[in-house]
Amino acid sequence: MLPAIAAKEGGRQRRAGSHHHCLDVRTEVPPALALCGDGLPGGEAEALLLPEPGLRGARGCRAELGSILLLLVLYVLQGIPLGLAGSVPLILQSKSASYTDQAFFSFVFWPFSLKLLWAPLVDAVYLRGFGRRKSWLVPTQYVLGLFMIYMSTQVDMLLGDGEGRGPDVVALTVTFFLFEFLAATQDIAVDGWALTMLSRENVGYASTCNSVGQTAGYFLGNVLFLALESASFCNKYLRFQPQPQGIVTLSDFLFFWGTVFLITTTLVALLKKENKELTPTKEETKGITDTYRLLISIIKMPAVLTFCLLILTAKITLYSMYVAIMAFNAKVSDPLIGGTYMTLLNTVSNLGGNWPSTVALWLVDPLTVKGCAGAQEQTCGTPVAAELCTKAGGSCVTTLDGYYVESVICVILGFGWWFLLGPKFKKLQDEGQSSWKCKRTN
């Protein structure tokens, strides 16, 4: 959403005398992109102001309840792939997969930490007649639905039969990586649409839809699925006669949600229209190259750079602040480039949560201390040594679990981070809007 357009739609206005700092869509030739920052003539910056009397009153959340519910549904669908991917490591563990295999599989979550690479593409390339966000959202969700239906026919084979043929971890990782790549692309489109679907006074509800919707979707795809897939849970709580399997399998669940994706996407494509006044023309968006240039200029902004670096190191201990972080991201993100700005902040947040889990899983085995019981002069420090211990008539016994070693280290790091870097977050909260907003100058 561009500043000049937003003045009409969302109650966002420019200060008197600052009109030469913003892109005016009424000009025939759009001005060149300028680096984001405060180095503007006169030191003036764009501000968020309340609507003038007689222009348009503030819109309550009830007036936009339909848009809020739509965002909630889209974020729920977004959480389903995350939940399903999160359930696979538990299935692998039940099939005796090692921690190293689970660490390798954790790479499937990395598209959400790398989506900044193609976010400008999602912002700059679209069909204006169909909608800036729907041009990506609808095809991506259709492909997601079809991909889930296809995966439902292959996933049982990839998980192994449990009778000599173990799970194909590499194939599972590649398959679910593509799955999460599509979900991350959908996330970019939904985040960008949320900034223009809601008025500026209600844009904070986008973070609520994000946190509640993704959590609900993750619950459905993870907790609910694992409960219904577990034979012991179903036999104990849901059945009168015990059965050797649960009520559903992963293939059943994938097929069901693939069908839901296809139906929901069709309804969104037919029923929900994007506001044409909030969709900039190709000349105004300037294309892919300039969108990447604008992204680089955002990263160079001191407030944004500091915030990203802090989040990158802080996410280990900040899961309880997820809603607050998402609300702050929506508050400071400039709709000028929509999804790319919000994706930048969300990407460093996701990256800060993903790299510790991958590294932590990989370090469990090396940090675990095992001894060989029943065979003298044998050790269990390596797979070869463990095999020699077994051949000598002994067995490997864990004397110190690496999980507890990592837990102590992480607690120490968490407290250290809070005391050293916590005050910097408080300082960022006092920054003005000009520290976060993008500017275009003549």
N, C-alpha and C positions, 0 to 999 in steps of 0.2 A: 504494500500500500504506500503510495507516495504522499508527501506532506501536503501538497495542494489539494489532493483528493480527500485526504482524511479530514480536512477542515470542514467539509460538507457532511461526511458520513458519520464520523465518530466523535464530533465535538472537539477535534484537535485543531488548534489554530496557531497562527504565527504572530509573534509580537510585531507591533508597529515598528516600521523601519528596518525589519529584518528580512523583507521579501526578496532581497537580492542574494540571500544566502541559500535559498531553497530552489529546487526544481519546480518551475511553474509549467504545468501541462498545457497551458494555453499558448506558450511560445512555440513557434514553428520548428526551431532547431533546439533540441535539448542541450543544455550546457554540458561541458565535459565533467567527468568524474573528478572529485577532489578527495584527497586523503581525509580519513576521519580524524577528527581532533578538534582542538579549540583554537587553532591558528586561523581564525576568520577575521576579516576586517572589522574593526570596531569591537571585537570580542563578543559579539552577540551570538546567541545560539537558539536553536529551535526549542520550544517549551511546550509542555502539555498544559493546556488551560481549560477551564470549565467553559461550556457554551455560553454565549452571550444571551441575555434575555430576549425572547422572541425568535431566536434562531432554532433551537431545539433543546428540549429538556433532557435531563439525564434519563437513560433507559434503565429500568430495574431488570433484575434477572428474570422476572416472570415474562417480560416482553420478549425475551430471547430464549425462553425455555426449550423451544423446539431445536434451536441450534445447539444448546447445551446438551440435550439428550442425544443428538446426533454425534457430537464429539465424544460423549461417553461411550456410545456403541462402537465407534471407530477405535477408541483406545482399548476397549474390551477385546475386540478382534485382534488388536495388535499384541495383547498380552498372551493370547492363545499359543502362537508359535514359541514365545519365550518359555511358557510353562511346559510345553511338550518337550522342548529341548532340555529343560532342566530336569525332566523326569528320566531321561535316558541314562544319565550316570548311575542312578539308583538301580535301573534294570541291569546295567553292565556290572554293577557291584554284586548283584544277585547271581550273576553268571561268572563270578570269580575273576573279573577283570582287575588288573593292577591299578594302583594310584597313578602310575605313569600313563596308562591308557586313558584314564579319566582326565588327566591333565591335558593330554593331546586333544581329547574331545572338547575340552573347554574352549578351544579356539572357535567353536561355532558361534560364540557370543560376541566375537570381535567385530563383526560388521557394524554393530551399534557403536563401536569405538572408532570406526574408520569412515563412517558415513559422511563426514565432513568433506571427503575427497570428491564425492559426486553430488553433494547438496547444491552447489551453484548450478550444476546442470539441470537439476529439478526446478530451480528457480527461474532459469533463463529460457528453457525450451518448453513450449507448450502450444496447444491449439487454442487460440483466443476465442473461437466460437464455442468451444466445449467447456472452457474454464481453465484457469492457470493451475489449480490444484487437482481438479478432476482429471486433467489430461494424464496425470501420473497415478493418482489414487485408484481410478477405476481399472486401468489395465493391470496395475500391479496386484490388486486384490483378485482379479480374475485369474491371473497366473498363479497366485498363491493357492486359490481354491483348486485349480486343476492340478497343481503340483502336489497338494495334500492328498487328493484322490489317487494320483499315480503312486505316491509313496505308500499308500495303504496296501498296495499290491506287492510291494517289495520289502517293506520294513521287517517282516517276520524272517525272511531269508537272511537279511543283514544282521539280525540279532542272534542268529544261530539256533540250532535245534536243541542244544543242551545235552546232546548225546554224542560227544566227541568233536563236534564242529562248533567252535566258539564264535563269538561275535566278530564281525569284520569292522574293527574300530576305524580304520582309515576310510572305508567306504561310507560308514555312518557319519564320520566327521565331514567329509566332502558334501554329502547329501544335505545334512542339516545346516552346513555353512551357507549353501545356496538358499535354503529355506529362510535363514535369518537375514540374508542379504535382501531378499524381497521384503521381509518385514521391516527392515531398517529403511528401505526406500519409501515404504508406506508411511513410516513414522515422519520422515522429512515432509512429505506432502501434507499430512494431517497437522503437524506443528505449524507449517506456514499458513494453512487454511484457518487454523484457530485464531491467528492474529488478526485476520480480516473478517472472519465469520461473526465474531463478537465485537461490539462497540468497545472503544478504549476504556470506558469506565467499568466494563464487565469482563475485560480480557483476563483478569485474574482467575476467573472461573475455569479457564482453560487448564491451569495447573491442577485444579481439583479434579477435573475430568481425566487428566493424564494419570495422576496418582491413583485415584479410585478405579478408573477403568483398567489400567494396566495391572493393578493388584488383583482385581476381580478376574481378569483374563488369565493371569498367571495361576490363580487359585483353581480355576476351572481346568486348565491344561496340565496342572501339576498335582495338586493335592487331591482334587476330585477324581482325576484319572487314576492316580496311584491307588486310591481307596477302592475304586470299582474294579481295578485290574487285579487287586490282591485277593486270592482265593480265601485266605484266612479271615480277612475283614468281611468279605461277603458272606461267608459261611456263618460267621459269628453274629452279624447284625442284620443281614438282608435276606437270608434264606432259611427255610425250614429243613431242607434236605441238603447236606454238604455235597459240594461238587469239587472236582480237582482243579478247576480254573475259576477266574473271576468272572464278573458279569460282562465286561468288555475287554478287548485287547487293544493294543496300540494301533493296529490296522483299522479296527472298527472306529476308534476315536478319530483318527485322521480322516477317514471317509465321511464321518458325520460333520466335522467342522469344515471340511472342504466344501460340502454341499451348502452349509450355512454361509460361507464366504461368497459363494456364487449368487445365492439368493439376495443377500444383503447388498452386495455390490450393484446388482441390477436395480434394486429399489433406490439406492443412492443416486445412480446415474439418471434414473427417470424422474425422481421426485425433487431432489435438491438442486437448486440453481445457484450458481455463484453470482455475486453482485458485480455486474459489469463495470460499475464506476470504480470499484476497488481493484480491478485487474489492469495493470499498466500495459501500454502498448509495447511492441518489440523495440521501438525507438527509445522508449523511456527506460526499459530494462537494459538496453545497450548490448545485450548478447552475452555469451558465455565468458569471453575473455575479460570483459570489464567487470562481470560479476565476481570472477576470481580476483581481479585487482582490488575490488571493494572489500572482499574477504580478507586479503592480506593487510589492507589498511586497518581493518577492524582489529586484527590480531596485534597490530603495532600500538594500539591505544593503551596507555599505561594502566587504566583501570581494568580493562578487559584482560590484558596480559597477566596482571597480578591475580585477578580472580581465577583465571584458568590454571595458573601454576599452583595456587593454593588448593583448588578443588582436586587437581591431579594427585597431590600428595595426601589429601585429607579424606578421600572417599573410603579409605580402609575403615574408618571409625564413624562415618557420617550417614549410615543407612537410615538412622532414625530421623534425619533431617531432610529426607527425600522431598517431602511435600514443600518444605520451606525453600529448598533449592529450586524446585520447578517453578514456584510462584515468583521467585526473584528473577529467574531466567525470562519468564513471560513479561515481567514488569520492565526490564531494561532492554529487551529485544526490540529493535527498530523494524517496523513493518516495511521499510523501504526495500529490503531484500528478503523479508519474511523468513522463510524456512532456513536459509543459510545461516543467519545470525543465531537463531535459536538452536539450530543444529550444532553450531560451534560450541555453545555452552553445554549442551547436552552431551556432546561427544567427549569432552574432557571429563565430564561427570561419569559417563559410562566407562571410559578408559581407566579412570581412577578406581572403578570397582572391578574391572575385569582382570587387569594384570596381577593384582594380588592373589586372586583365586587360582589363576593358572600357575603362578610361581609357588604358591603355598602347597598345592597338590603335588607339584613336581618335587618339592623338598621334603615331603613326609617320609618317603623311603630312605633318602640319604641321612636324615636326622634321626632315624630310628636305630636303636642299638639292640642287636640280637646276639645271643650266645648259643653255643652248641651244647645241649644237654645230652649226656649219655655217650659222648665220644671225646676223649681227651685230645688236646692239641689241634682241635678243629674249630673253625670260626664260621660265622654266617654273615660276614661283611659284604660279600658279593654273591650273585646268583651261582657262580661256579663253586665258591666256598660252601654255600648252603647245600648244593648237590653232593659235594664230597662228605659233608656232615651226615647227610641222609644215608649215603652208601656205607659209611662207617658204623651205622646202627644208631646214630643219634638223631636229634630233632632240634630245630631252631626255635628258641624261646625268646620272646620279646622282653628285654630288661628295661628299656626306656622307649616309650612311644614318641615318635617325632611330632605327633599332634600336640602334645603337652608342651614340648619345647617351643613350638611355633606360637602357641597361645600366650606363653609368658613373654616372648619377644614382642608380640603384637600389642599386648597391654602396655608394655613399657614405651613402645613407639607412639601409641595413642595418647598417653598422658604427656609425653614430650612434645608432640605436635600441638596439642591444645594450649600448653603454656607458652610455647614459642611463637606460634602463628595465629592463634585465636584472635589476638587484638587486631591483626591486620584485616580480618573480616569485618569487625566492628567499624573500622575506619572506612572501608569500602561502602558501607551502608549510608555513610554521610555524604558520599559523592553526589553531586547534582546531576540532573538529566543530561546536561551537555557533555559529561564525561563518557556517556554511553551511546549517544545518538550519532548517526551518520549525517554528513553534510554534503551538499552539492553547491558549488560556487561557479560563478561566471569566470 
